[in-house]
Amino acid sequence: MLTINLREEVLKAIDVHWPDFAREHPQLAQAIDRTILAEQAVACIADTEEFRRALADADAAGAAAATLTALIEKLTGRWIRTLR
């Protein structure tokens, strides 16, 4: 069975996308608690049909966690862009 720590992966993805966000919104970036941001992102991502389907497909196919990690980064980036 495939296991992945969604919160940990979201935190890593936030680190990837954060520099762009902070450059575009420096004051907002200073005011946001990234831990709380990650918790909200996890809740939103876990609730998407795209993530649930990918998780089920990956588990059924025995796919590597790297596939889900890439999807999590993509979904997190998309979610962060909605904050703009």
HUCORKA-V351662 format. One record per helix or strand. SS is the DSSP state (~ for helix, > for strand). FROM is the first residue (numbers start at 0). TO is the last residue. If there is no record, write none. Layout:
((SS:FROM:TO) (SS:FROM:TO))
This chain:
((~:5:23) (~:25:30) (~:33:45) (~:48:60) (~:64:81))
